Amino acid sequence: MPPRKTPSTQVLLDVLDALPPGQRLWVHGAGHGLYPLLGRGDAVQVLRCGPGALGRGDVALMRQGRKLVAHVVVSTRPWLTASLLGGTDPPGGVTLGRVVAVRRGPWVIPLPRPFRPALWVARQAMAAAWARPESRLVYRGVRDFFFSGWSRPLRQRLVGPLEVRLLRADDLDALLVFAGERLVVSPGFLRRQLRERWGLDASSRRGAAAGAFDGQGRLQGFAWVDSYRQEALPLDGVWVRSLVVAPQARRMKVATRLLGCLVDEARSQGEARVYADIDDDNAASLRTFGGAGFRRAAPELTRRTNEAWDAAGRTKALVVLERDLEP
Ligand SMILES: CC(C)(COP(=O)(O)OP(=O)(O)OC[C@H]1O[C@@H](n2cnc3c(N)ncnc32)[C@H](O)[C@@H]1OP(=O)(O)O)[C@@H](O)C(=O)NCCC(=O)NCCS
């Protein structure tokens, strides 16, 4: 199939101008105003209407000069719009319609009108938080706000049921797609590990990788357990690594289930204990491991682990956790 050509903004503006009220259209290139709800390359679905049909907390698609922007309506009298994380827009601009859905990667997220108060409150909270200088902490707060309890029912419907299981050799494609989006591990390493260790039969498997698969066979979460020695790090035992859950699947116990699956496999491979090393400021991860039965390791092991990583060029402080595996 030939690559789809993205129409120029001018062509898009002409199409939108000609679109009768009440009609819908998917639009790419609506700016970065809805970040982090919307990322680069994502699209919005606009319902053609005038500003009179919009209320506080709706997302308006507007023409500002030669640019298209999707911004939140902060007030209607006076008419004020703003990006999710920034200040309000200068006056002017032509309202082209209301954004009724966003397409983020493979996900279509509807923005029904009952969602308006939540979006308005979220925007006010996030814009206030973003204005403060501790941007990294603030970013985590924003992300957690979007992917925490209040949005879980909606996300659960979008993600659907997940199957958590050990990865097999034929899961390579799904793994590489997930890794490309979310892991800093090289594809070559993952390919080799899956072929030579994790994806083998139960009798010859060494270490293991676990994944949470959705109905389309895509990974929504992933982690592996294996020895550090084979990566030349002077630490004994097996360690849980690369635990990552896609944002839309967070707070649904996916990580907990992945850890359970890896712990069971480590036990059946005869391990007496499983370890994990976690950035000391990663509260979400520390709580997740804590809930899965991991406890702080002895200070001596924590010191040696930090030294080993320092020598490998990593500077962040790590907390070491361990879980004993009863036979
Ligand atoms: C850390 C991470 C793997 C957790 O995945 P998850 O599937 O959302 O975790 P779970 O749903 O199994 O959470 C289990 C418990 O841990 C705690 N927890 C998890 N995420 C939390 C968060 N963001 N804030 C506070 N507590 C959190 C909660 O107690 C949660 O139980 P609850 O939802 O019933 O309150 C996920 O947030 C992630 O991928 N983060 C980015 C990558 C990362 O930091 N990985 C860890 C590297 S060591």
The ligand as an SDF file (V2000), in Angstrom:
LIG
                    3D

 48 50  0  0  0  0  0  0  0  0999 V2000
    5.4450    0.9650   37.9120 C   0  0  0  0  0  0  0  0  0  0  0  0
    4.4680    0.3110   36.9360 C   0  0  0  0  0  0  0  0  0  0  0  0
    5.1550   -0.8620   36.2610 C   0  0  0  0  0  0  0  0  0  0  0  0
    3.2310   -0.1710   37.7130 C   0  0  0  0  0  0  0  0  0  0  0  0
    2.3810   -0.8870   36.8220 O   0  0  0  0  0  0  0  0  0  0  0  0
    0.8170   -1.1060   37.1140 P   0  0  0  0  0  0  0  0  0  0  0  0
    0.3440   -2.2160   36.2440 O   0  0  0  0  0  0  0  0  0  0  0  0
    0.1010    0.1790   37.0090 O   0  0  0  0  0  0  0  0  0  0  0  0
    0.8510   -1.5640   38.6300 O   0  0  0  0  0  0  0  0  0  0  0  0
   -0.3180   -2.3320   39.4290 P   0  0  0  0  0  0  0  0  0  0  0  0
   -1.6530   -1.9840   38.8560 O   0  0  0  0  0  0  0  0  0  0  0  0
    0.0200   -3.7800   39.4760 O   0  0  0  0  0  0  0  0  0  0  0  0
   -0.1570   -1.6360   40.8530 O   0  0  0  0  0  0  0  0  0  0  0  0
   -0.1240   -2.3760   42.0440 C   0  0  0  0  0  0  0  0  0  0  0  0
   -0.1240   -1.4120   43.2200 C   0  0  0  0  0  0  0  0  0  0  0  0
    1.0780   -0.6210   43.2210 O   0  0  0  0  0  0  0  0  0  0  0  0
    0.7670    0.7330   43.6170 C   0  0  0  0  0  0  0  0  0  0  0  0
    0.9470    1.6520   42.4800 N   0  0  0  0  0  0  0  0  0  0  0  0
    1.1650    1.3340   41.1760 C   0  0  0  0  0  0  0  0  0  0  0  0
    1.3050    2.4590   40.4510 N   0  0  0  0  0  0  0  0  0  0  0  0
    1.1620    3.4900   41.3130 C   0  0  0  0  0  0  0  0  0  0  0  0
    1.2080    4.9010   41.1590 C   0  0  0  0  0  0  0  0  0  0  0  0
    1.4230    5.4810   39.9640 N   0  0  0  0  0  0  0  0  0  0  0  0
    1.0330    5.6610   42.2510 N   0  0  0  0  0  0  0  0  0  0  0  0
    0.8150    5.1110   43.4680 C   0  0  0  0  0  0  0  0  0  0  0  0
    0.7460    3.7650   43.6840 N   0  0  0  0  0  0  0  0  0  0  0  0
    0.9350    2.9820   42.6130 C   0  0  0  0  0  0  0  0  0  0  0  0
   -0.6740    0.7180   44.0420 C   0  0  0  0  0  0  0  0  0  0  0  0
   -0.7180    0.3670   45.4110 O   0  0  0  0  0  0  0  0  0  0  0  0
   -1.2340   -0.3930   43.1710 C   0  0  0  0  0  0  0  0  0  0  0  0
   -2.3950   -0.9890   43.7140 O   0  0  0  0  0  0  0  0  0  0  0  0
   -3.8290   -0.1900   43.5960 P   0  0  0  0  0  0  0  0  0  0  0  0
   -3.9590    0.2970   42.1840 O   0  0  0  0  0  0  0  0  0  0  0  0
   -4.8250   -1.2590   43.9660 O   0  0  0  0  0  0  0  0  0  0  0  0
   -3.7390    0.9490   44.5750 O   0  0  0  0  0  0  0  0  0  0  0  0
    3.9710    1.3100   35.8630 C   0  0  0  0  0  0  0  0  0  0  0  0
    3.5420    2.4840   36.5260 O   0  0  0  0  0  0  0  0  0  0  0  0
    5.0290    1.6860   34.8370 C   0  0  0  0  0  0  0  0  0  0  0  0
    5.1510    1.0190   33.8070 O   0  0  0  0  0  0  0  0  0  0  0  0
    5.7750    2.7580   35.1160 N   0  0  0  0  0  0  0  0  0  0  0  0
    6.8120    3.2490   34.1760 C   0  0  0  0  0  0  0  0  0  0  0  0
    7.9820    2.3160   34.0720 C   0  0  0  0  0  0  0  0  0  0  0  0
    8.6020    2.0250   35.4210 C   0  0  0  0  0  0  0  0  0  0  0  0
    8.8220    2.9150   36.2310 O   0  0  0  0  0  0  0  0  0  0  0  0
    8.8990    0.7300   35.6120 N   0  0  0  0  0  0  0  0  0  0  0  0
    9.5310    0.2410   36.8260 C   0  0  0  0  0  0  0  0  0  0  0  0
   10.9810    0.0810   36.6040 C   0  0  0  0  0  0  0  0  0  0  0  0
   11.6940   -0.7000   38.0190 S   0  0  0  0  0  0  0  0  0  0  0  0
  1  2  1  0
  2  3  1  0
  2  4  1  0
  2 36  1  0
  4  5  1  0
  5  6  1  0
  6  7  2  0
  6  8  1  0
  6  9  1  0
  9 10  1  0
 10 11  2  0
 10 12  1  0
 10 13  1  0
 13 14  1  0
 14 15  1  0
 15 16  1  0
 15 30  1  0
 16 17  1  0
 17 18  1  0
 17 28  1  0
 18 19  1  0
 18 27  1  0
 19 20  2  0
 20 21  1  0
 21 22  1  0
 21 27  2  0
 22 23  1  0
 22 24  2  0
 24 25  1  0
 25 26  2  0
 26 27  1  0
 28 29  1  0
 28 30  1  0
 30 31  1  0
 31 32  1  0
 32 33  2  0
 32 34  1  0
 32 35  1  0
 36 37  1  0
 36 38  1  0
 38 39  2  0
 38 40  1  0
 40 41  1  0
 41 42  1  0
 42 43  1  0
 43 44  2  0
 43 45  1  0
 45 46  1  0
 46 47  1  0
 47 48  1  0
M  END
$$$$
